[in-house]
Amino acid sequence: MHIEKNIQKISLIFFFILGTAYMLAFLMLLNGYNTDLALAVKKILSIPFVLTAAIYGFVSLKIGLELPEKHHKISNIIFIGVIILLFVLLIYLNLFIPDRV
């Protein structure tokens, strides 16, 4: 249980840091400030931002749903599988579908 709590805390910290940087880059891009840097940061941080949000969300869901007296290997496999599937989907969308910005 301690591992899940630690993963939740670390992913929340990264979510706030990456989310703030991503939103600042997006606002810089919309307002026309240093557009080359803002576009690069926005493209680079899109996947890590969504992944930290997914990890935080799924770990929080896992902590909320599990019973302390049982082992949950199947739910761990399902959560990890969903996160890996999301990661592969994000990589595909980022590489093969062009941005319009």
N, CA, C and O atoms as a GROMACS GRO file, in nm:
protein
  404
    1MET      N    1   0.081  -0.119   0.000
    1MET     CA    2   0.000   0.000   0.000
    1MET      C    3   0.086   0.125   0.000
    1MET      O    4   0.046   0.229  -0.053
    2HIS      N    5   0.204   0.116   0.059
    2HIS     CA    6   0.291   0.233   0.064
    2HIS      C    7   0.343   0.268  -0.076
    2HIS      O    8   0.363   0.386  -0.107
    3ILE      N    9   0.364   0.168  -0.158
    3ILE     CA   10   0.414   0.193  -0.293
    3ILE      C   11   0.312   0.272  -0.374
    3ILE      O   12   0.348   0.367  -0.443
    4GLU      N   13   0.185   0.233  -0.364
    4GLU     CA   14   0.081   0.304  -0.438
    4GLU      C   15   0.066   0.448  -0.391
    4GLU      O   16   0.047   0.539  -0.472
    5LYS      N   17   0.075   0.470  -0.261
    5LYS     CA   18   0.066   0.607  -0.207
    5LYS      C   19   0.183   0.692  -0.256
    5LYS      O   20   0.165   0.809  -0.290
    6ASN      N   21   0.304   0.634  -0.258
    6ASN     CA   22   0.421   0.707  -0.305
    6ASN      C   23   0.411   0.738  -0.454
    6ASN      O   24   0.446   0.848  -0.497
    7ILE      N   25   0.363   0.642  -0.533
    7ILE     CA   26   0.344   0.666  -0.676
    7ILE      C   27   0.241   0.776  -0.698
    7ILE      O   28   0.256   0.860  -0.786
    8GLN      N   29   0.136   0.775  -0.616
    8GLN     CA   30   0.032   0.878  -0.628
    8GLN      C   31   0.088   1.016  -0.596
    8GLN      O   32   0.058   1.112  -0.667
    9LYS      N   33   0.167   1.028  -0.491
    9LYS     CA   34   0.225   1.158  -0.453
    9LYS      C   35   0.322   1.208  -0.558
    9LYS      O   36   0.318   1.326  -0.594
   10ILE      N   37   0.408   1.121  -0.609
   10ILE     CA   38   0.506   1.163  -0.709
   10ILE      C   39   0.438   1.201  -0.840
   10ILE      O   40   0.475   1.300  -0.903
   11SER      N   41   0.338   1.122  -0.882
   11SER     CA   42   0.270   1.155  -1.007
   11SER      C   43   0.190   1.285  -0.994
   11SER      O   44   0.176   1.358  -1.092
   12LEU      N   45   0.138   1.314  -0.875
   12LEU     CA   46   0.068   1.441  -0.854
   12LEU      C   47   0.164   1.559  -0.867
   12LEU      O   48   0.129   1.662  -0.926
   13ILE      N   49   0.284   1.546  -0.811
   13ILE     CA   50   0.385   1.652  -0.822
   13ILE      C   51   0.422   1.674  -0.969
   13ILE      O   52   0.427   1.788  -1.015
   14PHE      N   53   0.448   1.565  -1.041
   14PHE     CA   54   0.483   1.579  -1.183
   14PHE      C   55   0.366   1.633  -1.264
   14PHE      O   56   0.386   1.708  -1.360
   15PHE      N   57   0.243   1.594  -1.228
   15PHE     CA   58   0.126   1.645  -1.298
   15PHE      C   59   0.116   1.797  -1.284
   15PHE      O   60   0.090   1.866  -1.382
   16PHE      N   61   0.138   1.848  -1.164
   16PHE     CA   62   0.132   1.993  -1.144
   16PHE      C   63   0.244   2.064  -1.219
   16PHE      O   64   0.221   2.168  -1.282
   17ILE      N   65   0.365   2.011  -1.213
   17ILE     CA   66   0.479   2.076  -1.280
   17ILE      C   67   0.461   2.073  -1.431
   17ILE      O   68   0.473   2.176  -1.497
   18LEU      N   69   0.431   1.956  -1.486
   18LEU     CA   70   0.414   1.945  -1.631
   18LEU      C   71   0.290   2.019  -1.680
   18LEU      O   72   0.292   2.079  -1.787
   19GLY      N   73   0.184   2.015  -1.602
   19GLY     CA   74   0.062   2.086  -1.640
   19GLY      C   75   0.082   2.237  -1.643
   19GLY      O   76   0.033   2.305  -1.733
   20THR      N   77   0.154   2.289  -1.545
   20THR     CA   78   0.182   2.433  -1.543
   20THR      C   79   0.268   2.473  -1.662
   20THR      O   80   0.241   2.574  -1.728
   21ALA      N   81   0.372   2.396  -1.690
   21ALA     CA   82   0.459   2.426  -1.804
   21ALA      C   83   0.383   2.414  -1.936
   21ALA      O   84   0.401   2.497  -2.026
   22TYR      N   85   0.297   2.313  -1.948
   22TYR     CA   86   0.220   2.294  -2.071
   22TYR      C   87   0.121   2.409  -2.091
   22TYR      O   88   0.108   2.461  -2.202
   23MET      N   89   0.053   2.448  -1.986
   23MET     CA   90  -0.043   2.558  -1.998
   23MET      C   91   0.026   2.691  -2.027
   23MET      O   92  -0.025   2.771  -2.106
   24LEU      N   93   0.141   2.714  -1.966
   24LEU     CA   94   0.216   2.836  -1.996
   24LEU      C   95   0.262   2.838  -2.142
   24LEU      O   96   0.254   2.941  -2.208
   25ALA      N   97   0.309   2.724  -2.192
   25ALA     CA   98   0.350   2.716  -2.332
   25ALA      C   99   0.231   2.739  -2.424
   25ALA      O  100   0.244   2.806  -2.527
   26PHE      N  101   0.117   2.684  -2.389
   26PHE     CA  102  -0.002   2.703  -2.471
   26PHE      C  103  -0.046   2.849  -2.472
   26PHE      O  104  -0.082   2.903  -2.576
   27LEU      N  105  -0.043   2.913  -2.355
   27LEU     CA  106  -0.078   3.055  -2.349
   27LEU      C  107   0.023   3.141  -2.424
   27LEU      O  108  -0.016   3.238  -2.491
   28MET      N  109   0.152   3.108  -2.415
   28MET     CA  110   0.254   3.181  -2.491
   28MET      C  111   0.230   3.166  -2.640
   28MET      O  112   0.245   3.262  -2.716
   29LEU      N  113   0.192   3.046  -2.682
   29LEU     CA  114   0.166   3.022  -2.823
   29LEU      C  115   0.044   3.100  -2.871
   29LEU      O  116   0.046   3.157  -2.980
   30LEU      N  117  -0.060   3.104  -2.792
   30LEU     CA  118  -0.180   3.178  -2.831
   30LEU      C  119  -0.157   3.329  -2.836
   30LEU      O  120  -0.215   3.398  -2.920
   31ASN      N  121  -0.073   3.381  -2.748
   31ASN     CA  122  -0.048   3.524  -2.743
   31ASN      C  123   0.068   3.568  -2.831
   31ASN      O  124   0.095   3.688  -2.843
   32GLY      N  125   0.138   3.475  -2.894
   32GLY     CA  126   0.244   3.509  -2.986
   32GLY      C  127   0.378   3.539  -2.923
   32GLY      O  128   0.464   3.599  -2.988
   33TYR      N  129   0.399   3.500  -2.798
   33TYR     CA  130   0.528   3.522  -2.732
   33TYR      C  131   0.620   3.403  -2.757
   33TYR      O  132   0.586   3.290  -2.721
   34ASN      N  133   0.735   3.428  -2.818
   34ASN     CA  134   0.837   3.325  -2.837
   34ASN      C  135   0.774   3.196  -2.889
   34ASN      O  136   0.783   3.091  -2.824
   35THR      N  137   0.712   3.203  -3.005
   35THR     CA  138   0.630   3.094  -3.056
   35THR      C  139   0.708   2.967  -3.086
   35THR      O  140   0.654   2.857  -3.071
   36ASP      N  141   0.833   2.979  -3.128
   36ASP     CA  142   0.911   2.858  -3.158
   36ASP      C  143   0.934   2.775  -3.031
   36ASP      O  144   0.915   2.654  -3.032
   37LEU      N  145   0.975   2.840  -2.925
   37LEU     CA  146   0.997   2.771  -2.799
   37LEU      C  147   0.866   2.718  -2.742
   37LEU      O  148   0.861   2.605  -2.692
   38ALA      N  149   0.761   2.797  -2.750
   38ALA     CA  150   0.632   2.754  -2.696
   38ALA      C  151   0.577   2.634  -2.772
   38ALA      O  152   0.521   2.543  -2.711
   39LEU      N  153   0.593   2.632  -2.903
   39LEU     CA  154   0.547   2.518  -2.982
   39LEU      C  155   0.627   2.393  -2.950
   39LEU      O  156   0.570   2.284  -2.941
   40ALA      N  157   0.758   2.407  -2.933
   40ALA     CA  158   0.842   2.292  -2.899
   40ALA      C  159   0.806   2.237  -2.762
   40ALA      O  160   0.794   2.116  -2.746
   41VAL      N  161   0.788   2.324  -2.665
   41VAL     CA  162   0.753   2.280  -2.529
   41VAL      C  163   0.616   2.213  -2.530
   41VAL      O  164   0.596   2.111  -2.464
   42LYS      N  165   0.522   2.270  -2.603
   42LYS     CA  166   0.388   2.212  -2.610
   42LYS      C  167   0.390   2.073  -2.672
   42LYS      O  168   0.322   1.983  -2.623
   43LYS      N  169   0.467   2.055  -2.777
   43LYS     CA  170   0.476   1.924  -2.840
   43LYS      C  171   0.550   1.824  -2.753
   43LYS      O  172   0.514   1.706  -2.749
   44ILE      N  173   0.653   1.868  -2.686
   44ILE     CA  174   0.732   1.777  -2.603
   44ILE      C  175   0.656   1.734  -2.478
   44ILE      O  176   0.663   1.618  -2.439
   45LEU      N  177   0.584   1.825  -2.416
   45LEU     CA  178   0.520   1.796  -2.288
   45LEU      C  179   0.380   1.735  -2.300
   45LEU      O  180   0.321   1.699  -2.198
   46SER      N  181   0.328   1.721  -2.419
   46SER     CA  182   0.191   1.670  -2.430
   46SER      C  183   0.178   1.527  -2.381
   46SER      O  184   0.086   1.496  -2.305
   47ILE      N  185   0.268   1.439  -2.421
   47ILE     CA  186   0.260   1.299  -2.380
   47ILE      C  187   0.292   1.280  -2.232
   47ILE      O  188   0.215   1.213  -2.163
   48PRO      N  189   0.402   1.337  -2.179
   48PRO     CA  190   0.425   1.319  -2.034
   48PRO      C  191   0.315   1.378  -1.947
   48PRO      O  192   0.285   1.323  -1.841
   49PHE      N  193   0.255   1.487  -1.991
   49PHE     CA  194   0.146   1.548  -1.913
   49PHE      C  195   0.027   1.454  -1.905
   49PHE      O  196  -0.028   1.434  -1.796
   50VAL      N  197  -0.015   1.397  -2.015
   50VAL     CA  198  -0.129   1.306  -2.015
   50VAL      C  199  -0.095   1.178  -1.940
   50VAL      O  200  -0.180   1.123  -1.870
   51LEU      N  201   0.027   1.128  -1.953
   51LEU     CA  202   0.064   1.006  -1.883
   51LEU      C  203   0.069   1.024  -1.732
   51LEU      O  204   0.025   0.936  -1.658
   52THR      N  205   0.119   1.136  -1.685
   52THR     CA  206   0.119   1.157  -1.540
   52THR      C  207  -0.024   1.172  -1.488
   52THR      O  208  -0.055   1.127  -1.378
   53ALA      N  209  -0.110   1.234  -1.567
   53ALA     CA  210  -0.251   1.243  -1.527
   53ALA      C  211  -0.315   1.105  -1.522
   53ALA      O  212  -0.391   1.075  -1.430
   54ALA      N  213  -0.284   1.020  -1.620
   54ALA     CA  214  -0.340   0.885  -1.623
   54ALA      C  215  -0.287   0.801  -1.507
   54ALA      O  216  -0.363   0.728  -1.443
   55ILE      N  217  -0.159   0.811  -1.482
   55ILE     CA  218  -0.101   0.734  -1.371
   55ILE      C  219  -0.161   0.778  -1.239
   55ILE      O  220  -0.198   0.694  -1.157
   56TYR      N  221  -0.171   0.907  -1.217
   56TYR     CA  222  -0.232   0.956  -1.094
   56TYR      C  223  -0.377   0.911  -1.082
   56TYR      O  224  -0.420   0.866  -0.975
   57GLY      N  225  -0.451   0.922  -1.189
   57GLY     CA  226  -0.592   0.883  -1.185
   57GLY      C  227  -0.612   0.735  -1.160
   57GLY      O  228  -0.696   0.697  -1.078
   58PHE      N  229  -0.536   0.651  -1.230
   58PHE     CA  230  -0.553   0.507  -1.212
   58PHE      C  231  -0.502   0.459  -1.076
   58PHE      O  232  -0.561   0.368  -1.018
   59VAL      N  233  -0.396   0.518  -1.025
   59VAL     CA  234  -0.347   0.480  -0.893
   59VAL      C  235  -0.446   0.524  -0.786
   59VAL      O  236  -0.471   0.451  -0.690
   60SER      N  237  -0.504   0.643  -0.801
   60SER     CA  238  -0.605   0.688  -0.706
   60SER      C  239  -0.728   0.597  -0.710
   60SER      O  240  -0.785   0.565  -0.606
   61LEU      N  241  -0.767   0.557  -0.829
   61LEU     CA  242  -0.879   0.466  -0.844
   61LEU      C  243  -0.849   0.330  -0.780
   61LEU      O  244  -0.934   0.271  -0.714
   62LYS      N  245  -0.727   0.283  -0.800
   62LYS     CA  246  -0.685   0.154  -0.743
   62LYS      C  247  -0.684   0.160  -0.591
   62LYS      O  248  -0.730   0.067  -0.526
   63ILE      N  249  -0.632   0.268  -0.535
   63ILE     CA  250  -0.629   0.282  -0.389
   63ILE      C  251  -0.772   0.290  -0.334
   63ILE      O  252  -0.800   0.233  -0.228
   64GLY      N  253  -0.860   0.358  -0.404
   64GLY     CA  254  -0.997   0.371  -0.357
   64GLY      C  255  -1.078   0.243  -0.368
   64GLY      O  256  -1.170   0.222  -0.288
   65LEU      N  257  -1.046   0.158  -0.464
   65LEU     CA  258  -1.127   0.039  -0.486
   65LEU      C  259  -1.076  -0.087  -0.418
   65LEU      O  260  -1.154  -0.180  -0.397
   66GLU      N  261  -0.950  -0.093  -0.382
   66GLU     CA  262  -0.897  -0.220  -0.332
   66GLU      C  263  -0.926  -0.239  -0.184
   66GLU      O  264  -0.936  -0.145  -0.106
   67LEU      N  265  -0.941  -0.363  -0.150
   67LEU     CA  266  -0.960  -0.402  -0.011
   67LEU      C  267  -0.825  -0.439   0.048
   67LEU      O  268  -0.746  -0.506  -0.018
   68PRO      N  269  -0.796  -0.398   0.172
   68PRO     CA  270  -0.662  -0.420   0.226
   68PRO      C  271  -0.628  -0.566   0.252
   68PRO      O  272  -0.509  -0.600   0.256
   69GLU      N  273  -0.725  -0.653   0.268
   69GLU     CA  274  -0.692  -0.792   0.302
   69GLU      C  275  -0.674  -0.882   0.180
   69GLU      O  276  -0.644  -1.000   0.196
   70LYS      N  277  -0.693  -0.830   0.060
   70LYS     CA  278  -0.683  -0.912  -0.060
   70LYS      C  279  -0.569  -0.863  -0.149
   70LYS      O  280  -0.534  -0.746  -0.149
   71HIS      N  281  -0.512  -0.957  -0.224
   71HIS     CA  282  -0.412  -0.923  -0.325
   71HIS      C  283  -0.485  -0.901  -0.457
   71HIS      O  284  -0.578  -0.973  -0.492
   72HIS      N  285  -0.441  -0.800  -0.529
   72HIS     CA  286  -0.511  -0.761  -0.652
   72HIS      C  287  -0.417  -0.766  -0.771
   72HIS      O  288  -0.384  -0.662  -0.828
   73LYS      N  289  -0.373  -0.884  -0.807
   73LYS     CA  290  -0.283  -0.896  -0.922
   73LYS      C  291  -0.355  -0.867  -1.052
   73LYS      O  292  -0.297  -0.806  -1.142
   74ILE      N  293  -0.479  -0.910  -1.064
   74ILE     CA  294  -0.553  -0.890  -1.189
   74ILE      C  295  -0.581  -0.742  -1.211
   74ILE      O  296  -0.568  -0.692  -1.322
   75SER      N  297  -0.620  -0.671  -1.106
   75SER     CA  298  -0.646  -0.528  -1.122
   75SER      C  299  -0.518  -0.451  -1.153
   75SER      O  300  -0.521  -0.354  -1.228
   76ASN      N  301  -0.406  -0.494  -1.095
   76ASN     CA  302  -0.278  -0.431  -1.128
   76ASN      C  303  -0.245  -0.450  -1.275
   76ASN      O  304  -0.200  -0.357  -1.341
   77ILE      N  305  -0.265  -0.570  -1.325
   77ILE     CA  306  -0.238  -0.599  -1.466
   77ILE      C  307  -0.330  -0.517  -1.557
   77ILE      O  308  -0.286  -0.466  -1.660
   78ILE      N  309  -0.455  -0.505  -1.519
   78ILE     CA  310  -0.550  -0.427  -1.600
   78ILE      C  311  -0.512  -0.279  -1.601
   78ILE      O  312  -0.512  -0.217  -1.707
   79PHE      N  313  -0.478  -0.223  -1.485
   79PHE     CA  314  -0.440  -0.081  -1.479
   79PHE      C  315  -0.312  -0.055  -1.559
   79PHE      O  316  -0.304   0.043  -1.632
   80ILE      N  317  -0.214  -0.141  -1.545
   80ILE     CA  318  -0.089  -0.124  -1.620
   80ILE      C  319  -0.115  -0.139  -1.769
   80ILE      O  320  -0.058  -0.065  -1.850
   81GLY      N  321  -0.199  -0.234  -1.807
   81GLY     CA  322  -0.233  -0.253  -1.948
   81GLY      C  323  -0.303  -0.131  -2.007
   81GLY      O  324  -0.274  -0.092  -2.120
   82VAL      N  325  -0.394  -0.071  -1.932
   82VAL     CA  326  -0.464   0.048  -1.981
   82VAL      C  327  -0.366   0.165  -1.996
   82VAL      O  328  -0.374   0.240  -2.094
   83ILE      N  329  -0.274   0.181  -1.902
   83ILE     CA  330  -0.176   0.289  -1.912
   83ILE      C  331  -0.083   0.267  -2.031
   83ILE      O  332  -0.051   0.362  -2.102
   84ILE      N  333  -0.040   0.143  -2.054
   84ILE     CA  334   0.046   0.114  -2.170
   84ILE      C  335  -0.031   0.137  -2.300
   84ILE      O  336   0.025   0.191  -2.395
   85LEU      N  337  -0.156   0.096  -2.305
   85LEU     CA  338  -0.239   0.119  -2.424
   85LEU      C  339  -0.257   0.268  -2.450
   85LEU      O  340  -0.251   0.312  -2.565
   86LEU      N  341  -0.279   0.345  -2.345
   86LEU     CA  342  -0.291   0.490  -2.359
   86LEU      C  343  -0.161   0.550  -2.411
   86LEU      O  344  -0.163   0.639  -2.496
   87PHE      N  345  -0.048   0.503  -2.359
   87PHE     CA  346   0.081   0.552  -2.404
   87PHE      C  347   0.104   0.523  -2.552
   87PHE      O  348   0.149   0.611  -2.627
   88VAL      N  349   0.072   0.402  -2.596
   88VAL     CA  350   0.089   0.366  -2.737
   88VAL      C  351  -0.004   0.450  -2.825
   88VAL      O  352   0.036   0.494  -2.932
   89LEU      N  353  -0.126   0.471  -2.780
   89LEU     CA  354  -0.221   0.553  -2.855
   89LEU      C  355  -0.172   0.697  -2.866
   89LEU      O  356  -0.183   0.759  -2.972
   90LEU      N  357  -0.118   0.752  -2.759
   90LEU     CA  358  -0.066   0.888  -2.762
   90LEU      C  359   0.055   0.900  -2.855
   90LEU      O  360   0.067   0.998  -2.929
   91ILE      N  361   0.143   0.803  -2.853
   91ILE     CA  362   0.257   0.803  -2.944
   91ILE      C  363   0.208   0.800  -3.088
   91ILE      O  364   0.258   0.874  -3.173
   92TYR      N  365   0.111   0.713  -3.117
   92TYR     CA  366   0.056   0.704  -3.252
   92TYR      C  367  -0.006   0.837  -3.295
   92TYR      O  368   0.020   0.885  -3.406
   93LEU      N  369  -0.088   0.895  -3.208
   93LEU     CA  370  -0.152   1.022  -3.243
   93LEU      C  371  -0.051   1.134  -3.260
   93LEU      O  372  -0.067   1.220  -3.346
   94ASN      N  373   0.053   1.134  -3.178
   94ASN     CA  374   0.152   1.240  -3.185
   94ASN      C  375   0.241   1.228  -3.309
   94ASN      O  376   0.283   1.330  -3.364
   95LEU      N  377   0.268   1.108  -3.353
   95LEU     CA  378   0.358   1.089  -3.466
   95LEU      C  379   0.288   1.090  -3.602
   95LEU      O  380   0.342   1.142  -3.699
   96PHE      N  381   0.168   1.033  -3.609
   96PHE     CA  382   0.108   1.011  -3.740
   96PHE      C  383  -0.008   1.104  -3.773
   96PHE      O  384  -0.055   1.104  -3.886
   97ILE      N  385  -0.054   1.182  -3.679
   97ILE     CA  386  -0.159   1.279  -3.707
   97ILE      C  387  -0.100   1.418  -3.686
   97ILE      O  388  -0.063   1.452  -3.573
   98PRO      N  389  -0.089   1.497  -3.790
   98PRO     CA  390  -0.022   1.629  -3.777
   98PRO      C  391  -0.106   1.729  -3.699
   98PRO      O  392  -0.228   1.723  -3.698
   99ASP      N  393  -0.036   1.820  -3.634
   99ASP     CA  394  -0.102   1.930  -3.564
   99ASP      C  395  -0.142   2.037  -3.664
   99ASP      O  396  -0.079   2.050  -3.769
  100ARG      N  397  -0.244   2.112  -3.632
  100ARG     CA  398  -0.286   2.222  -3.718
  100ARG      C  399  -0.232   2.354  -3.670
  100ARG      O  400  -0.253   2.456  -3.734
  101VAL      N  401  -0.162   2.353  -3.558
  101VAL     CA  402  -0.106   2.477  -3.502
  101VAL      C  403   0.032   2.500  -3.557
  101VAL      O  404   0.096   2.599  -3.522
   0.00000   0.00000   0.00000
